[in-house]
């Protein structure tokens, strides 16, 4: 797929995910529109939405990602109680599943940013 075609399709999917996450959190930020790859084969992020949780010293970040763990939208920082309420609503109202896959980008982010703790597995915008 051509870069600009993939980017435009990915941007549409990111905006849809951002709007969905904003519905439950009050505010969400856009993330990645293209899948991370090591060649010149451009692919937009996936259409599906899965949620993932990242725990840091500031609290919990809620992320919507595709089936490959590529983050499309993020909302930060929540207490554990607020996070649990948001996730319960998302699961009930959207029938959304948790992303449980693995991605090597997290290991790189943790090493480069000296992150202390991580729960969940997904690509974060870096």
N, C-alpha and C positions, 0 to 999 in steps of 0.2 A: 504494500500500500504506500502511496506517496505520503511524504511527511505532512504536508498541510491538510490532506484529506484525513489522515489518522489523527492529527492534532484537533481539527474541528469536531470530529466525532467524539474524541476523548473529552474535549471541553464540554460538550453537551451532556455527557454522562457525569462529569464532575459537578456541573451546575445542578443536575437533578439530584445527585447524592447530597450536595451541600444543602439544597432546599429541604430535602427529607430530614437530614440531621438537625437543621435549624428548627424544624417543626417540633422536635422533641427536646432540644437543648436550649433554644432561645438564640443561639449564635453558633455558627460553624464556619470554618475556613476551607477554601478549596485546597486540593493537594495536587497529585500527579495526573496528567491527562494522557500520558504515554507510558506503556510498559517499559521497564528497564531491560535493556538488552545490550549485548556486546558487539552488535553488528549494525549495519545500516538498514535493517528490516524494521520498519516502523509499524507499530500496532497500538491502537487506542486501548485504554483501560477497558476491562470487561463491563458488560451491561449489568450484571448481577450485583446485588448489595449484600454484603455480610458485615457483621460488626466485630470489632476487636477492642480489647481494653489494654491500655498501657499504664502501668503504675509507676509513678515517680515520687520524689520527695514533695512535690507541689500538690499531689493528689492523683486523680485518675484522668486519663485522656480517653475519649471515646472516638473510634475511628470507623468509618465505613470504607470497605475495600472490596475489590473483586475477588474471584475465586483463586487468583494467584497471590493474593495478599498485597496487591498494589493499592495504597491508600488513595481514596478519591476525595475524602472530606474528613476533617478533624474538628473536634470540639474539646476544649480544655478549660480549666482544671476543675474537677468535681470531687466532693467528699465521697466516701464509700457509700453512704446512704443515698445521696443524690444519684450517683452512678447506678446503683441497684434499681432505683425507681425508674430511671430513664430506660435502662435495658429491659426491664420487665414490660414497660409500655411498648417499646419497639418490637419485642418478641411477640407480644399479644396482638398488637394492631397491624403489624406489617408481616407477621409470620417469618421474621428474619432469623437466620441461623448465625452462630458464632463461627468466625474464621479460626480454624485450628491447624492450618498448614504451617509450613516452615519456609523461611526465606533468608538467604545469606546476607542480605542488606542489613538486617538488624544487627548481626554480629559485627559488621563493619561500623555501623553507627555507634554501637556500644563501645567499641574499642577507641574510635576517634574522639568521641565526646565524653569518654570516661563515665558513662552512665552507671548508676549503682544497682538498679533493679529493673527487671523487665518481665511483664506477664503478658502473654499473647504473642503472636507471630505475624508480622506484617511489614510491608515496605513503608517507610516514612519519607516524606519529602526532605531531602537533604541538600 
